[in-house]
Amino acid sequence: MAAKPKKPAKGKKAKYWSGEVTLKSAALDLEGGVFALDDPKDIAESLRRSAEESKRRKAGPFQSAMSMLNFYINRAGKNLPARRKKILEQAKVELRRLYGRE
């Protein structure tokens, strides 16, 4: 018998914290739909713009952008189709290229 999901405390919404982080990151203000783009270069460039424009990030722009990309990939887990994961992994390569860290 499978365990029943826990109910949220009274007055709280039942949401995943990872979705909240992706939408309202304190480190970066992401452009809408960045992770849904089909071109790895476009994803990398969007993350770079977001990281470089952010005044709230604690780390450098490269680390902030790469961290957000890794966070998204890790949180999607098994639900991420192979095609999408391949695009996002290629975006990592492009991000490294943009920052001269090949």
N, C-alpha and C positions, 0 to 999 in steps of 0.2 A: 504494500500500500504506500503510495507516494505521500510525502509530507505536504500538509496544507500550507499555502503561502501565508506569511504573516500579514495581519491587517495593520494598516497605518494607525498611529496613535490618533486619538480624537482631535479633529481640527487640522490634521496634516494631510497633504496630498500624497497619493501613492505614485511616486515618480522614481526613476533611476537617477542617482546622483550624477552618473556619467553624462547623461543627456543634458542635465543642467549645466555642467562644466563646459560642454561643447557649445552651448548657446550663450552662456554668460561668463566666459572665462575672465578671470581677473588679470590674466597675462596678456591676452590678445583680443581685439575686437575683430572677429573673423568676418569676411565678406560672405553674404548669404549664398548657400549652396556650393561652397568651395569644395567640399568632399564629394560632390556629385558630378563635378566636371569630368569630361572624358579624356582630356589632354593632360598628361603629367606635367608638362611645362606650364600650363595655365594654373594648375594647382600649386606648383612650387612658387610661381610668380605672385600669386595671390597671398600665400603664406608669408612670403618675403615682404610684400607691401605691408601686411598687417603687423608683422613683427617690427619692422623699421619705424612705423608710424606710432606704435604703442608707447605711451609714456608710463605705463604701469608695470611693465615687465621687470622681473628681478634679474634675469640672466641676459646674455647678449642676444641679438636678433636671430642668429643662426640656431642657437640652442633652443630658444623659445619656439621658433617655427618647427624645428624637427621634433621637439617634445610634443607639440600639439598634434602633429601628423602621427607620431607613434601612439599617442594616447587614443586617437580615433581608431587606428587599426587594431589596437589591443582590446578596446572596449567592444568593437563590433564582433570580434571573436569568430565563432563558428557560423554566425549569421552573415558574414561577409562573403559574397560569391567570389570564386577564384578569379574571374575576369576583373572585378573591382579591386581585389587585393593586389593583383598584378599592376594595375594602373597606379595605385597608391604607393607600391614599392618602387615603381619607376619615378614617381614624384620625389621620393627620397634622394634618388640619384641626381635628379635635376636640381633639387635644393642644394645638394653638396656642390654641384657644378656652379650654380649661381654665386655661391660664397667662396669659390676657389678651394674647395676642400675635397677634391676628387681623389 
